[in-house]
Amino acid sequence: MEGSTGLDAIIKQKGLKIKIYSDIDKAFLDMKNKGIEGVVCDSPVAGNYTVLKDEYKGKFIISGMPFTKEDYGSLLRRATRSFSTR
């Protein structure tokens, strides 16, 4: 994805043909249609596409270890009590 730390890390690898997407959905669709061989994205995003999205279940695997360390956060509206009190 444009402007991602994943792109910053993978671009340093030699011998790879890199195609940059502005939308992760387009990257996964292109991989499903055999236009590319892999997608670099955050681990939670990879899990979402490989486990939760019916159109991609069983089509992809998550390979290797993460090659960057990322911190994640969640933001909620102040009035969203049911989630924030768990």
C-alpha positions as CSV (number, residue, x, y, z in Angstrom):
1,M,0.0,0.0,0.0
2,E,1.1,3.5,-0.7
3,G,2.8,5.1,2.3
4,S,3.0,2.0,4.4
5,T,5.9,0.7,6.5
6,G,5.3,-2.7,4.7
7,L,6.2,-1.0,1.4
8,D,9.2,0.7,3.0
9,A,10.5,-2.7,4.2
10,I,9.7,-4.7,1.0
11,I,11.1,-2.2,-1.4
12,K,14.6,-2.8,0.1
13,Q,14.4,-6.5,-1.0
14,K,16.3,-7.2,-4.2
15,G,14.9,-9.0,-7.2
16,L,11.2,-8.4,-6.5
17,K,8.8,-6.9,-8.9
18,I,6.7,-4.6,-6.8
19,K,3.2,-3.3,-7.7
20,I,1.8,-0.6,-5.5
21,Y,-1.9,-0.3,-4.7
22,S,-3.8,2.5,-3.1
23,D,-6.5,0.1,-1.8
24,I,-5.8,-3.2,-0.1
25,D,-9.0,-4.7,-1.5
26,K,-7.6,-4.3,-5.0
27,A,-4.3,-6.0,-4.0
28,F,-6.1,-9.1,-2.7
29,L,-8.5,-9.2,-5.7
30,D,-5.5,-9.0,-8.0
31,M,-3.8,-11.9,-6.1
32,K,-7.1,-13.9,-6.2
33,N,-7.1,-13.4,-10.0
34,K,-3.4,-14.4,-10.3
35,G,-2.2,-11.0,-11.3
36,I,0.3,-11.0,-8.5
37,E,1.9,-13.6,-6.3
38,G,1.7,-12.0,-2.9
39,V,0.5,-9.1,-0.8
40,V,2.5,-7.3,2.0
41,C,0.2,-5.9,4.7
42,D,-0.3,-5.7,8.4
43,S,-0.8,-9.0,10.2
44,P,-4.4,-8.2,11.3
45,V,-5.3,-7.3,7.7
46,A,-3.8,-10.5,6.4
47,G,-5.8,-12.5,9.0
48,N,-9.0,-10.7,8.0
49,Y,-8.6,-11.7,4.4
50,T,-7.5,-15.2,4.9
51,V,-9.9,-16.2,7.7
52,L,-12.9,-13.9,7.8
53,K,-13.7,-13.0,4.2
54,D,-15.7,-15.8,2.6
55,E,-14.4,-15.0,-1.0
56,Y,-10.8,-15.5,0.1
57,K,-11.1,-18.4,2.7
58,G,-8.8,-21.3,1.7
59,K,-7.2,-19.4,-1.1
60,F,-4.2,-17.7,0.7
61,I,-1.9,-18.5,3.5
62,I,0.0,-16.2,5.8
63,S,3.7,-16.9,5.2
64,G,6.7,-16.0,7.3
65,M,7.2,-13.7,10.3
66,P,6.4,-10.0,10.3
67,F,9.4,-8.0,9.1
68,T,8.5,-4.8,10.9
69,K,7.3,-4.0,14.4
70,E,4.0,-2.0,14.5
71,D,2.0,-0.5,17.3
72,Y,-1.7,-0.6,16.9
73,G,-4.4,1.5,18.7
74,S,-8.1,1.7,18.7
75,L,-10.2,4.9,18.7
76,L,-13.8,5.1,19.8
77,R,-16.3,7.9,20.2
78,R,-16.6,8.8,23.8
79,A,-20.2,7.7,23.8
80,T,-19.4,4.1,22.8
81,R,-19.6,2.7,26.3
82,S,-20.5,-0.9,25.5
83,F,-17.1,-1.5,23.8
84,S,-14.9,0.7,26.0
85,T,-16.1,-0.9,29.2
86,R,-15.1,-4.5,28.2
